[in-house]
Amino acid sequence: MSANHPIDSDEIDLLELFGIVWRGRWIIASTSLLVALATFIFLSLAPPNYLLTLRVKPLESQAIGEYAKLNNIPDLSTPIYQGGEIIGFEEVISSEKLMNAVIENFRLATDLQQAIEESDSDFEEFEGSAEDKRLALADAADQFSIKTVANEFSDKEAIAYEISTETKQADLTQKVFRRYVKLASQNIRLRELAKIAGIKKSASAKLVYEKKNLEAEINNSKQTYFASVKGRIAILREHAQIARALNLADPSQNLTINTLALTDENMDRESETENLYRNGYRALEAEINLLQNRDKSMWKVFMSSYAQLDAKLRELNSNNYIKLLNDALAASPLTDVDQFKPADFELDNLLIEPKTNKPLIMIMATLLAAMLASLFVLIGHFIRARSISEI
């Protein structure tokens, strides 16, 4: 029986503890009830906390198809080669590029901060310095985050993105989302327009440069022709004088008159100028007269390089690259601020989830109050018991 005594003693101790708690049940119950009531009142008066999520998806192929003209202009985008041949061009406007622009815009947070400032009345009458306001806006923007919604078939391929934030003012946050989407779309559109304007300016400058170079080359060819004719006339006069001095009116016997046409390829050949006087002064003076009275526009005929240069110039003058670019731009959504969108923002399906679980909070608070009240009853009992034993 002595071996069972400790076990019986423990059982008596546990029963005693239970009895102590039972005797203090009204204290425990009333405390728990008060805490539950206070928690209920607090949760009823406190604004609920929500999680708002805006899903953003890359544009589908049908939407990108509206940029087909822009994406198929040669020299506007990087060519795609296959087997050494161009099979197409990289898209100037693509869903991936626009989606990256949206992500970059969000992370920059400039438009988000502006949306918060314009939507939240607290910032209209902000009390503090400009630096304090800037920091407050930056802190407000930091409450928004973006995450990737991965493709279930590929971890590396995103099918959408989610911009989320926790807030107690769901209506205000919805307003911020809508304003941000509008600002971001406007600025991304302006960025794309600026990029295309830069390409257009560069193409125009290149065209003007090439035309000026060709015109200068043609003019140089013209001046070269007239300088050559002038030099030819001077040589002919010298040899005509020699022929007259020799009283050689006609070609000497057994000499063949050189009547080759004057061109830029043969007028400077020395073999034709060494013994010109042998042709006789009549032929030489006739040639001089012919050259002096030749129609000045005939230089184009006698300069073989002119035909090639003129063909290049006509090709540049008929270049319709800028027109193609303007037409393609006009046919794209970039020209309409209301039509352009860099991504599919699901504003009409904005997800709003309550973050405050009121029933769970009340249960946890009540249980915690009951535990603390039970501990208080036990401590009070042992303090009284010790005081009695000391007496």
C-alpha positions in Angstrom: 0.0 0.0 0.0 2.9 2.3 0.7 4.0 2.0 -3.0 0.6 3.3 -4.2 0.6 6.3 -1.8 2.6 8.8 -4.0 0.3 8.1 -7.0 -2.8 8.7 -4.8 -1.2 11.9 -3.6 -0.6 13.2 -7.1 -4.2 12.5 -8.0 -5.4 14.4 -5.0 -3.1 17.3 -6.0 -4.6 17.4 -9.5 -8.1 17.2 -8.1 -7.3 19.9 -5.7 -6.1 22.2 -8.5 -9.2 21.5 -10.5 -11.3 22.3 -7.4 -9.5 25.6 -6.9 -10.1 26.5 -10.5 -13.8 25.4 -10.2 -14.3 27.5 -7.1 -13.0 30.5 -9.0 -15.1 29.7 -12.1 -17.1 32.9 -11.8 -14.0 35.1 -11.7 -12.6 33.2 -14.8 -16.0 33.3 -16.6 -16.6 37.0 -15.9 -13.1 37.9 -16.9 -13.3 35.9 -20.2 -16.7 37.4 -20.9 -15.4 41.0 -20.3 -12.4 40.4 -22.6 -14.6 38.8 -25.3 -17.0 41.8 -25.1 -14.1 44.3 -25.2 -12.5 42.5 -28.2 -15.9 42.5 -30.0 -16.4 46.2 -29.4 -12.8 46.9 -30.5 -13.1 44.8 -33.7 -16.4 46.4 -34.5 -15.1 50.0 -34.2 -11.7 49.3 -35.8 -11.7 49.6 -39.6 -11.2 46.2 -41.2 -8.0 45.3 -43.0 -8.2 44.3 -46.6 -5.8 42.8 -49.2 -6.3 44.3 -52.6 -4.8 42.6 -55.6 -4.6 43.8 -59.2 -3.8 41.2 -61.8 -1.8 42.3 -64.8 -1.4 40.1 -67.9 0.7 40.6 -71.0 -1.2 41.6 -74.1 -2.5 38.8 -76.2 -1.4 38.3 -79.8 -4.6 39.9 -81.1 -3.8 43.2 -79.4 -0.2 43.1 -80.6 -1.5 42.5 -84.1 -2.5 46.1 -84.2 1.2 47.0 -84.3 1.8 44.8 -87.4 2.7 47.6 -89.7 5.2 49.1 -87.3 6.7 45.7 -86.6 7.3 45.0 -90.3 9.1 48.1 -91.5 12.7 47.3 -92.6 15.5 49.0 -90.7 13.1 50.0 -87.9 13.8 46.8 -85.9 16.6 44.3 -85.7 16.4 41.7 -88.5 16.1 38.0 -87.8 18.5 35.9 -89.9 18.2 32.2 -90.9 20.8 30.6 -93.1 22.3 34.0 -93.9 19.0 35.4 -95.1 16.6 37.8 -93.4 13.4 36.0 -92.6 11.8 38.7 -90.5 12.3 41.5 -88.0 12.1 41.6 -84.2 8.9 43.3 -83.1 9.3 46.9 -82.2 6.2 46.6 -80.0 5.7 43.3 -78.3 3.8 42.1 -75.3 7.0 41.1 -73.6 8.6 44.5 -74.1 5.5 46.3 -72.9 5.1 44.1 -69.9 8.7 44.7 -69.0 8.0 48.5 -69.3 5.0 48.1 -66.9 7.2 46.3 -64.3 10.0 48.9 -64.7 7.4 51.6 -64.2 6.0 50.0 -61.1 9.5 49.6 -59.5 10.4 53.1 -60.3 7.3 54.1 -58.3 7.1 57.7 -59.7 3.6 57.2 -61.2 2.5 55.2 -58.1 3.5 58.0 -55.8 1.7 60.6 -58.0 -1.4 58.4 -58.0 -1.3 58.2 -54.2 -0.8 61.9 -53.8 -3.7 62.8 -56.2 -6.1 60.2 -54.7 -5.4 60.6 -50.9 -6.8 63.9 -49.5 -4.3 63.6 -46.6 -1.6 64.7 -49.0 -3.5 67.7 -50.2 -3.2 69.3 -46.7 0.0 67.6 -45.7 1.5 69.2 -42.6 5.3 69.1 -42.9 8.1 70.0 -45.2 8.4 68.9 -48.9 11.0 66.3 -47.8 8.6 64.9 -45.2 5.9 64.6 -47.8 8.3 63.0 -50.3 9.3 60.4 -47.6 5.6 59.8 -46.7 4.8 59.2 -50.4 7.7 56.8 -50.8 6.6 54.9 -47.7 3.0 54.7 -49.0 4.3 53.4 -52.3 6.4 50.8 -50.5 3.2 49.2 -49.2 2.5 48.0 -52.7 4.4 44.9 -54.0 4.4 43.0 -57.3 4.9 39.2 -57.7 4.9 36.8 -60.6 2.2 34.3 -61.3 4.2 31.5 -62.8 3.0 29.2 -65.6 2.0 25.8 -64.2 3.8 24.2 -67.0 7.0 26.3 -66.8 8.5 28.0 -63.7 10.5 30.4 -66.0 7.5 31.7 -67.9 5.2 34.2 -66.2 1.5 34.2 -67.3 0.6 37.2 -65.2 1.7 39.6 -62.4 -0.1 40.7 -59.3 0.2 44.1 -57.6 -1.0 43.9 -54.0 -1.3 46.0 -50.9 -2.9 45.8 -47.5 -5.2 48.6 -46.6 -8.0 49.7 -44.3 -9.4 52.0 -47.0 -10.5 49.7 -49.8 -12.3 52.4 -51.8 -9.3 54.8 -51.6 -6.9 52.0 -52.7 -9.1 51.2 -55.7 -9.0 54.8 -56.7 -5.2 54.7 -56.4 -5.0 51.6 -58.6 -7.1 53.2 -61.3 -5.2 56.4 -61.3 -1.9 54.6 -61.3 -2.9 52.4 -64.3 -3.8 55.6 -66.3 -0.6 57.4 -65.4 1.6 54.4 -66.2 -0.1 53.8 -69.5 0.3 57.4 -70.5 4.0 57.5 -69.7 4.8 54.2 -71.3 3.0 55.4 -74.4 5.1 58.6 -74.4 8.2 56.5 -74.0 7.3 54.4 -77.0 6.5 57.4 -79.1 9.8 59.0 -78.1 11.6 55.9 -79.2 10.0 55.9 -82.6 10.5 59.6 -83.0 14.2 59.0 -82.3 14.3 56.4 -85.0 12.5 58.7 -87.4 14.9 61.6 -86.6 17.9 59.3 -87.1 16.5 58.0 -90.4 15.8 61.5 -91.7 19.3 62.7 -90.7 20.8 59.7 -92.4 18.8 60.3 -95.6 19.7 64.0 -95.7 23.4 63.2 -95.1 23.5 60.6 -97.9 21.7 63.0 -100.3 24.1 65.8 -99.5 27.1 63.5 -100.1 25.7 62.3 -103.4 24.9 65.8 -104.6 28.4 66.9 -103.6 29.9 63.9 -105.5 27.8 64.8 -108.6 28.9 68.4 -108.4 32.5 67.3 -108.0 32.1 65.1 -111.1 30.6 68.1 -113.0 33.5 70.4 -112.0 36.0 67.7 -113.0 34.4 67.5 -116.5 34.6 71.2 -117.1 38.2 71.3 -115.8 39.1 68.5 -118.1 37.5 70.2 -121.1 39.3 73.5 -120.2 42.6 71.6 -120.0 41.9 69.8 -123.3 41.2 73.1 -125.1 44.4 74.5 -123.8 46.4 71.5 -125.1 44.6 71.7 -128.5 45.5 75.4 -128.8 49.1 74.8 -128.2 49.2 72.0 -130.8 47.2 74.1 -133.2 49.9 76.8 -132.9 52.6 74.2 -133.5 50.8 72.9 -136.6 50.4 76.5 -138.0 54.1 77.1 -137.3 54.8 74.0 -139.3 52.3 75.0 -141.9 50.5 71.7 -141.3 46.9 72.3 -142.2 45.9 68.7 -142.6 47.3 65.5 -141.2 50.6 64.4 -142.5 50.7 61.5 -145.0 50.3 58.0 -143.3 49.1 59.6 -140.1 45.7 58.6 -138.7 43.5 61.3 -137.3 42.5 60.5 -133.6 38.8 61.2 -133.4 38.1 59.4 -130.2 35.2 60.8 -128.2 36.1 63.0 -125.3 35.3 61.2 -122.0 36.6 61.3 -118.5 38.3 58.0 -119.2 40.4 59.0 -122.3 40.8 62.8 -122.2 43.9 62.6 -120.0 45.8 59.9 -121.8 49.2 61.2 -122.7 49.5 59.1 -125.9 46.7 61.2 -127.4 48.3 64.6 -126.6 52.0 64.1 -127.5 51.6 64.5 -131.3 48.3 66.2 -131.7 49.8 68.9 -133.9 50.3 66.2 -136.6 46.5 66.2 -137.1 46.8 69.7 -138.6 45.6 73.0 -137.3 42.3 72.7 -139.1 41.2 69.6 -137.2 42.6 71.0 -134.0 40.8 74.3 -134.3 37.6 72.5 -135.3 37.8 70.4 -132.2 38.4 73.5 -130.1 35.4 75.1 -131.7 33.3 72.0 -131.0 34.3 71.9 -127.3 33.7 75.6 -126.8 30.2 75.4 -128.3 29.2 72.1 -126.7 25.9 72.4 -124.7 27.0 72.6 -121.1 24.3 70.0 -120.0 26.1 67.5 -122.2 28.6 66.9 -119.4 26.2 64.3 -117.9 26.6 62.2 -121.1 30.4 62.3 -121.2 30.9 61.5 -117.4 30.2 57.8 -117.0 30.1 58.1 -113.2 27.1 60.5 -113.4 24.6 57.8 -114.4 25.4 55.7 -111.3 25.4 58.7 -109.0 22.1 60.0 -110.4 20.5 56.6 -110.0 21.4 56.6 -106.3 20.1 60.1 -105.8 16.8 59.3 -107.5 16.5 56.2 -105.2 17.1 58.4 -102.1 14.6 61.0 -103.3 12.0 58.4 -103.8 12.7 56.8 -100.4 9.3 56.4 -98.6 10.7 55.1 -95.3 9.5 58.1 -93.3 6.0 57.9 -95.0 5.8 54.2 -94.2 6.8 54.9 -90.6 4.2 57.7 -90.2 1.4 55.6 -91.8 2.3 52.6 -89.6 2.3 54.8 -86.5 -1.0 56.4 -87.4 -2.5 52.9 -87.7 -1.3 51.8 -84.3 -2.9 52.4 -80.9 0.0 54.6 -80.0 -1.7 57.6 -81.5 -4.8 57.3 -79.3 -4.2 57.9 -75.6 -7.5 56.2 -74.7 -6.9 53.2 -76.9 -3.3 52.4 -75.9 -2.6 50.0 -73.1 0.7 48.4 -72.3 -0.8 45.4 -70.6 -4.2 43.9 -69.6 -5.0 45.5 -66.2 -7.9 43.6 -64.7 -9.3 46.6 -62.9 -12.9 45.4 -63.2 -11.9 42.2 -61.4 -9.9 43.7 -58.6 -9.6 41.1 -55.8 -10.6 42.4 -52.3 -10.0 40.0 -49.5 -10.6 40.7 -45.7 -7.4 40.2 -43.8 -9.0 40.5 -40.3 -10.4 37.2 -39.0 -12.7 38.5 -36.3 -14.1 35.2 -35.0 -10.7 33.7 -34.6 -9.4 36.8 -32.9 -12.3 36.8 -30.4 -11.8 33.0 -29.7 -8.0 33.5 -29.1 -8.6 36.6 -26.9 -11.2 34.8 -24.8 -9.0 31.7 -24.3 -6.1 33.8 -23.4 -8.2 35.7 -20.9 -9.5 32.4 -19.4 -5.9 31.1 -19.0 -4.7 34.3 -17.3 -7.8 34.4 -15.0 -7.2 30.7 -14.1 -3.6 31.5 -13.3 -4.6 34.4 -11.2 -7.1 32.3 -9.2 -4.4 29.6 -8.6 -1.8 32.2 -7.6 -4.3 33.8 -5.2 -5.2 30.5 -3.6 -1.6 29.5 -3.0 -0.7 33.0 -1.5 -3.6 32.7 0.9 -2.7 29.1 1.8 0.9 30.1 2.5 -0.3 33.0 4.7 -2.5 30.7 6.8 0.3 28.1 7.2 2.7 30.7 8.5 0.1 31.8 11.1 
